[in-house]
Amino acid sequence: MNVRTLDPLNYREVVRRALEEDLGRGDVTTGATVTPEQRGHGILVAKEDLVLAGLDVAMEALRQRDPAIQRDLHRGDGDRCARGTEIADVWGSARGLLEGERTALNFLQRLSGIATLARRFVDASGGRIVILDTRKTTPMLRVLEKYAVAVGGAANHRMGLFDAVLIKDNHVRLAGGVKAAVALVRAKQPQMPIEIEAQ
């Protein structure tokens, strides 16, 4: 299953928690220097060559600080952006933009970094092999990071322990061998394909 689209339900809560973590009791600097009436304009610019991923997540961080934010997206997830490319313009409450800026950029930078690296592997393979991801994701960001992998052109291997059988060395040892492990899995999960990790 490749995560090709992001449902807002997959990121609204994690964005809320990330903002809460950053803001704590409030942005003391912005609260002291920017009035509630002030309006602001921001431009998101690629600081290096990249494959864009996480734009909707970044916009969600800004929207949660200012529900009336306006945006003009010039690029979309999956686009290759050269250094200096203007990705989006945003307008709204200056306080909201400043309070959500770092969280928005953290998501955008992390997910674009993953998509960019995935694309490098895909390009290097020349289409001769399928590049797969793993479950070695940041806790609570799995769907977002797997989305970034897919946006970069690679494939998602499995979402978790629930959707595919992968017999690893520990399973083999505890089951008493490869043959025994396969037999046990077939008895409990006859409909699922079986993969075995090789050393």
C-alpha positions in Angstrom: 0.0 0.0 0.0 1.6 3.3 -1.1 0.6 6.4 0.7 0.0 8.7 -2.3 -2.4 11.2 -0.7 -2.7 12.6 2.8 -6.0 12.9 4.5 -6.0 15.9 6.8 -7.1 13.4 9.6 -3.6 12.0 9.2 -1.9 15.2 10.3 -4.2 17.7 12.0 -3.7 16.3 15.4 0.1 15.9 15.1 0.3 19.5 13.8 -1.8 20.7 16.8 0.5 18.8 19.2 3.7 20.2 17.5 2.4 23.7 17.8 1.4 23.2 21.4 4.9 21.9 22.1 6.5 24.9 20.5 4.2 27.6 21.8 3.8 26.4 25.4 2.2 29.2 27.2 2.6 31.5 24.2 5.1 33.2 21.9 6.5 35.8 24.3 8.6 37.5 21.6 5.8 37.9 19.0 3.3 38.8 21.8 5.6 41.7 22.8 6.6 43.0 19.4 3.6 42.4 17.1 0.1 43.7 17.6 -3.0 41.5 17.0 -4.1 43.8 14.1 -0.8 43.6 12.1 -1.0 41.7 8.8 1.9 39.7 7.3 3.1 38.2 4.1 5.5 35.3 3.8 7.1 33.6 0.8 8.3 29.9 1.1 11.5 29.5 -0.9 13.5 26.4 -1.6 16.9 26.9 0.0 18.4 24.0 -2.1 17.4 21.6 -4.9 14.7 19.4 -3.6 11.6 17.3 -4.2 8.7 19.0 -2.4 6.6 17.1 0.2 4.4 18.2 3.0 3.1 21.4 1.7 -0.5 20.7 3.0 1.0 19.9 6.4 2.9 23.1 6.5 -0.2 25.1 5.5 -2.1 23.3 8.3 0.3 24.6 10.9 -0.2 28.2 9.6 -4.0 27.7 9.4 -4.2 26.5 13.0 -2.6 29.7 14.1 -4.8 31.8 11.7 -7.9 30.1 10.3 -8.3 33.0 7.8 -4.9 32.6 6.3 -4.7 33.0 2.5 -2.3 31.1 0.3 -1.1 31.0 -3.2 0.7 27.7 -3.9 3.1 27.9 -6.9 4.3 24.3 -6.6 2.9 21.0 -5.3 4.1 17.9 -3.6 6.3 15.7 -5.8 7.6 18.7 -7.8 11.3 19.1 -8.2 12.2 22.6 -7.1 15.6 24.2 -7.9 17.3 26.3 -5.2 15.5 29.7 -5.1 12.2 28.4 -6.4 9.2 30.2 -4.8 6.9 27.5 -3.5 4.1 29.5 -2.0 2.9 32.9 -0.8 0.9 33.2 2.4 -0.9 36.2 3.9 -2.7 36.6 7.2 -2.2 37.6 10.8 1.4 38.5 11.4 1.2 36.9 14.8 -0.3 33.7 13.3 2.4 33.5 10.6 5.2 34.0 13.1 3.8 31.6 15.6 3.3 28.8 13.1 6.3 29.5 10.9 8.9 27.2 12.5 6.5 24.3 12.9 5.4 24.6 9.3 8.9 24.7 8.1 10.0 21.8 10.2 7.4 19.6 8.7 8.1 20.9 5.2 11.9 20.5 5.5 11.7 17.0 7.0 9.2 15.6 4.5 10.9 17.3 1.5 14.3 15.9 2.7 12.8 12.4 2.8 11.2 12.8 -0.7 14.5 14.2 -2.1 16.5 11.3 -0.7 14.0 8.8 -2.0 14.1 10.4 -5.4 17.9 10.1 -5.5 17.7 6.4 -4.8 15.0 5.9 -7.4 17.0 7.9 -10.0 20.2 5.9 -9.2 18.3 2.6 -9.7 17.4 3.6 -13.3 14.1 1.8 -13.0 15.8 -1.6 -12.6 14.7 -2.2 -9.0 11.9 -1.0 -6.8 13.1 1.1 -3.9 11.2 0.3 -0.7 11.0 2.0 2.7 11.0 0.5 6.1 9.1 0.9 9.4 12.1 2.8 10.8 10.1 6.0 11.0 9.8 8.8 13.5 7.2 7.8 16.1 3.8 9.4 15.3 5.0 10.6 11.9 4.9 7.3 10.0 2.1 8.2 7.6 3.7 11.5 6.8 7.1 10.0 6.3 5.8 7.2 4.2 3.9 9.7 2.1 7.1 11.6 1.5 8.8 8.4 0.4 6.0 7.8 -2.1 6.1 11.4 -3.3 9.8 10.9 -4.0 9.0 8.0 -6.3 9.8 5.1 -4.0 7.4 2.5 -2.7 6.0 1.8 0.8 6.9 -1.7 2.0 4.4 -2.0 4.9 2.7 0.3 7.3 3.1 -1.7 10.4 3.2 -5.1 12.0 -0.4 -5.6 11.1 -0.5 -5.5 7.3 2.3 -7.9 6.1 4.2 -10.9 7.2 8.0 -10.4 7.4 9.8 -13.2 9.2 13.1 -11.9 10.6 16.0 -13.5 12.4 14.4 -13.3 15.8 11.2 -15.0 14.6 13.3 -17.7 13.0 15.2 -18.3 16.2 12.1 -18.3 18.4 10.1 -20.6 16.1 12.9 -23.1 15.7 14.0 -22.4 12.2 12.8 -20.9 8.9 10.6 -23.9 7.9 8.9 -23.9 11.3 8.4 -20.1 11.2 6.8 -20.3 7.7 4.6 -23.2 8.8 3.4 -21.3 11.9 2.6 -18.2 9.8 0.7 -20.2 7.2 -1.4 -21.8 9.9 -2.4 -18.5 11.4 -2.4 -16.2 8.4 -3.0 -18.4 5.3 -4.1 -15.5 3.1 -1.1 -13.3 3.6 2.1 -13.5 1.4 5.2 -14.3 3.4 8.5 -12.5 3.2 11.6 -13.7 4.9 14.5 -11.4 5.7 17.8 -12.8 4.6 21.2 -11.9 6.0 
